[in-house]
Structures are given as C-alpha cells and as structure tokens.
Amino acid sequence: MDGIGIIKGLGVTLRRFIATYVDDIKWLGRRYYKEEGIQHRSSADTDGIFTVQYPEEKIPVPEEFRFIPFLVYEEKDDGSVFYRCTSCGICAKVCPTQCIWIVRTTDPRTGRPVPEPAEFYIDVDICMNCGFCAEYCPFDAIKMDHDYELAVYDRHANNIYDKKKLGKPVSYYASIRPTNYKREEELRAEAEALKAAKKTPAN
C-alpha cells in the first residue's frame, strides 16, 4: 500500500518525540548539567532526543575513540624522561596521508644512528586519525589521543606538532585507555618473564 513507509517513519519520529519528554520527567533536574545525566545520555539506556549543551557539557568518549596520535614516554626516578620511540620509521611508512616525519638521532662520535628520535613531527591538519601508526608501532610508542578540542586561530603556526608537544607520560595513556594499558602490560610482563627464563641456566 502506498504511503506505508512514510507512516512508519512518522511513527518512529513521534515515538522518539514522546520518549524525550518521558525521559525528561524520569530524570527531572538530573538529565542536564549533571554528571550522572551525562553518563545516562551517553549510554544505550537513554530514550528520546536531546541536545548536548557543549561546551558546558561533554559526553564522555569511548575508550577506543581515537584522535591525534601522541608519543608515549616513561618518567625516570631522577626526573628525566625516556621516549619509547626508536625512530624506526614504521609509523611514517604506513601513514596514508604521510603526515609524520622523523629525524633520527646520530651519534656524533661514530656517525651511527641512535634508536631515539631527535625530532618527531605530525601535521595534525592532514592527519586522518586512522590509527595505523599506533597499530603498527612495535614498541607501543605511539598511541591515539582522546583530546579533540584542537581549534586554533593560526593553524600554520600551531598545527605542526613537534616531539615536545606530542609527548605524554605512560600514566596519561593508562588513564584514557585502561583496558588496553592493562593488556599491554600483562603481555610485556610475560615477555620479560620468558626472556628471564631463557637466561636462567638449566639445572
């Protein structure tokens, strides 16, 4: 029968429209500008239509949400930092937009390359946030960030990130991706235990 699809579509719209007010009544005074209301609206249990009052309200992003990559570094007891990156260049090779470029450190005495980046740049204007760099990195040195508020007035001056701007501690990575961090640390511990077992002489 002609028009059945239109009627069904209008029915969905009406149901969502009514559910909006029902959910507002259920969460009276708690649905907007409250942490529990924000959590509810970002869950599968929410009903109806709603507006996020950004920037006063921000829906929490999922753990697997990915935005601009960042470099992971570990903090030592003496206050210095150790970047996991070895400047192998795999991330730059797999990057579809070729927005990553690396300058490898060279030993001034021998002229040989040192497994540490002297410079590391990402042009965030052309980065497509695909996550290939993080996926292919064999050292867990580059990860995808959750920070999406990157608006600037002068993108030519501000949107080429250097090593300092890209660097974030392991603790930050653990805070935004706890599940992934836990899994990676377990695998790292297993690998270390296996390496130690191989070094131990057999009785």
Buried (B, 14 or more C-beta within 10 A) or exposed (E): EEEEEEEEEEEEEEEEEEBBEEBBEEBEEBBBEEEEBBEBBBEEEBBBEBEEEEEEBEEEBEEEBBBBBBBBBEEEEEEEEEBBBBBBEBBBEBBEEEBBBBEBBEEEEEEEEBEBBEEBBBBBEEBEBBBBBBEEBEEBBBBBBBEEEBEEEEEEEBBBBEBEBBBBEBEBBBEBBEEBBEEBEEEEEEEEEEEEEEEEEEE
